[in-house]
Amino acid sequence: MRAPLYSTTARRGTRHLAFILALACACASAGCSEKKRPWQTAPDASAQDASRPFLPSANVSEPASPASGAAANASARGSQGEASLEEPRPRGHGAIHTSCLEGFAASGAPRRDVERLGLVCGPVAGMSRLGDTLTGEVSPDGGVAASTSFAAKRGECYRVFAVAAAAVEDLDVVVRSSRKHRLAADDSDGRVAVVPGDRALCTDADDTLTVEVSATAGEGAFALQAFRLAPPNLAVPPR
């Protein structure tokens, strides 16, 4: 007698289920797992990168990003803006007028000291000595000890150097116009006076300038020299 159809189908299903369970157990015991893709695993330390010799050298700088380039341009524009805000210096002004004074020390002989000071600070600024050396004595109670006058021309620039003896603690020099206006003066302490201290005194019109010498503290001998800088159109060219 032939077996019913449903019993044959049931037996086949049972065998198929048993095969699946056996395969699952075999994979579990063998450590079966899904193979990971290359980008999901950590790089092998023993592997060598064959592309490294063809890469750019490490010392080649990376191209600047747009943001960094914009920042650099802004910084450069800021620096140029700050430089453009600097006011132009008056004629005769510059470090050359102050650097020549660095390291100068008076020896105690006023005439020799003022000649040395004039030679150091005059020619380097294009100036030449005007007139003779003025000498005399100063004291704190004597007021203006000595004075000298000279004709100033329009467009010319002037500077005065004076040195006193060691006993003079503070030598003062003042330059005045013909109307007695104070144009420049020595504001420093000590027995060396340079007027003006950081530039040359330039005139806008013809006038007669007077140089006055006095002392605030101490007394003794002094020596003074005036220097002149002519404008280019009046300067005598060297032969």
Secondary structure as GFF3:
##gff-version 3
##sequence-region A 1 239
A	DSSP	alpha_helix	5	30	.	.	.	ID=ss1
A	DSSP	three_ten_helix	38	40	.	.	.	ID=ss2
A	DSSP	three_ten_helix	52	54	.	.	.	ID=ss3
A	DSSP	alpha_helix	66	84	.	.	.	ID=ss4
A	DSSP	alpha_helix	96	99	.	.	.	ID=ss5
A	DSSP	alpha_helix	110	121	.	.	.	ID=ss6
A	DSSP	three_ten_helix	123	125	.	.	.	ID=ss7
A	DSSP	beta_strand	128	138	.	.	.	ID=ss8
A	DSSP	beta_strand	146	152	.	.	.	ID=ss9
A	DSSP	beta_strand	157	164	.	.	.	ID=ss10
A	DSSP	beta_strand	170	176	.	.	.	ID=ss11
A	DSSP	beta_strand	182	185	.	.	.	ID=ss12
A	DSSP	beta_strand	192	195	.	.	.	ID=ss13
A	DSSP	beta_strand	201	202	.	.	.	ID=ss14
A	DSSP	beta_strand	207	217	.	.	.	ID=ss15
A	DSSP	beta_strand	220	229	.	.	.	ID=ss16
###
